Amino acid sequence: MKRAIVILSASIWGVAAPGVMAIELSDGTVWFEKSPRLLKITTTYSQIYLRGSTYYFTLELPQDVGEQLGKVVINQRQGFEDIRFKLEDTRAFVETDGERGESLTIEETTQDAQTGAIAVTFGQAVDPGTTVTVGLRPIRNPITSGAYIFGVTAFPAGEKSHGIYLGSRSIRFTEGDEIDSRRH
């Protein structure tokens, strides 16, 4: 059984902002009311076999998403080889008008041994109305050129939350020495 919880928030002027609906099941599982959006995936360097790259995954949490963002799971879905990451170098930040803003604290970054999925849990949940970018650092870019596809799933904050798959995007690695012009 679903039940809706109305969350009222106050603005800095003391006037109550419109309520946001959140979905919570009777067992305590929390869902987003509306889906966050995967905006883009970019890399600082797209040359094969290069060290020092960062892959950026940018998500938007609409104001009416209903819950704070607690965790992002990133999974390589396709590519000629499995890319390995330096989990301890994971970073995250808020974006404002496409510019890097405040850094976000990451509580932990883990990788599932069977699926390879990387879970990035935020130290403090991210509020609706925020654009968030997560940066993963590979040990090196893949040896083989081509498109490598990554899927992204977002989870609301809380002990028991249901994730929403946001979709996938690709990074194309080449043999040249191209630098991604959308570098962060």
N, C-alpha and C positions, 0 to 999 in steps of 0.2 A: 504494500500500500504506500502511495506517495502522499506527502503532506507538504504544503508550501509554507515557508517561513518568510515573513516580511521583515526586512532589515531597514530601519530608518537611520539616517545619518544626519548629523548637523553640519551646516556649513560654518565658515569662519564668522559669518554675520549673525549666527544664532538661529537661522531659519532652517527648518527641517527640509532636507533634500528629498526628492521623490523616493519612495520605497523601491527596493530592488528585490525581486523574487529569487529565492534559492530553493533548490529541490533537495529534500532529505527524506530518504526512505525510512520506514518504521524500524529497520535494523541499524539506523544511524549512518548509512552510506550517503555521502554528499555528492551531488552532481552539479555541473555548471548549468545555469538556466539557458544560456546561449553559448555557442561555441567560440572559443578564442580563435584567432586566425593565424596561420603560418604565412608570413609575408614574403620571406626570402631566405635563401641559404647562399652564402658567399664564402670565398676564400681569399686570403691575402696573396697567395701565390698559387698559380695553377700549373706550374711546370712539374712534370713527373720527377720522382725520386729526390725532391728538394726537401731539406729540413728547414724548420723555422716557420712553417705556415700555421695559420689559425683558421678554422672553419667556423663561420658565424651563422647561427640559427636565430632568426628574428621573428617574434610572435607579438601579436597585438591582442590585448585583453580589452574588449569593448566595455564601456561604462556599465552596460546592462548585462554583463556576463553572470552576475549573481553570486559569485564566490571569488575569493582570492586564489591566486595561482600558488601551489605548493611545490610542484615537481614537474619536470619535463623529462621525457624519455625519448632518446634519439637512437634509431636503429638503422644501420646500413642495410638496405634492402637489395641492392644490386651493385655489381662491379666485378672487375676481373680478379680482384684479390681483396682480402679483408684488411681494412686499414686499422692499425693499432694506435691507441691514443695514450698520452701522458695524462692520466686522470687527475693527478695532483696539480696540474696546471690549468684546470678548468676555471673559467671566469664568467661573470655575468654583469650586465649593466643595464640601466634604463636608457632608452633613446628618446630624445626630444627633437622633433623636426629633422629627423635623420642624423642627428649629431649624438655622439657618445656623451652620456650624462653620468649620473651617480652610479658608483659600483654597488653591486648587490652581494651580500654575504652568502656563501654557499656552505651549507651544513655538511653535505657529503656528496661525493660523486662515486658511483659504483658501476660495475659492469657485470652483467649476467654471463656466467661462464658458458652456458649452452647456447643462448641466442645472440650474444654479443651486444645486446641492448645496453645503452649507457643511461643511467638514471641520475639526474642532477636535482638534488633537493635543496631548496633555498633555506637559509638560516632564518629569514623572516619572510612570511608570505607576501606576495606581490599584489598590490591593490588593483581592482578594476580600473580601466581608463589608462592603463600603462602599456607602453611598448617596451618589450624586454628582448635583449640579445644575449644568447649563451655562446661562449667561445670555447671550442674544443681544440686542443693542440695535438696533432698527430706526431708520432715518432718521426715519420717522414711521409711525404706524399707517395702514392702508389708508383710502382715501377712501370706499370702498363697504362698507356694513355686511353682515354675514353670517358664515358659518362658513368659516374658513381652516384647512385640514388640513395637518399636518406629519408626515412619516415620520422615524423615527430608526433608524439602523444602528450597532451597536457592533462595534469591532474589538479583538482582543487586542493586547497590546504585541508588538513585533517587526518585523523588516524585511519578513517575508512572513507576512501574517496574513489569515485569511478572516473577513469580517464576517458578523454575524447581524442580519437585519432584525427589530427589536423591535416594530414595529407603528406605528400612527399615532393621533394625537389631534387635536382641533380647538380653536381659540380662536375664540370668537364675539365679533365686534366690533359695537357698537351705536351708535346716534346719540345716546344719552344720555350722562351724565357718570358712569357707573358705575365704581367702583374694585373690582378683584378683592380679595375678602376674604382670599385666601390669599397675599397679597403677601409677598415675601421681603425 
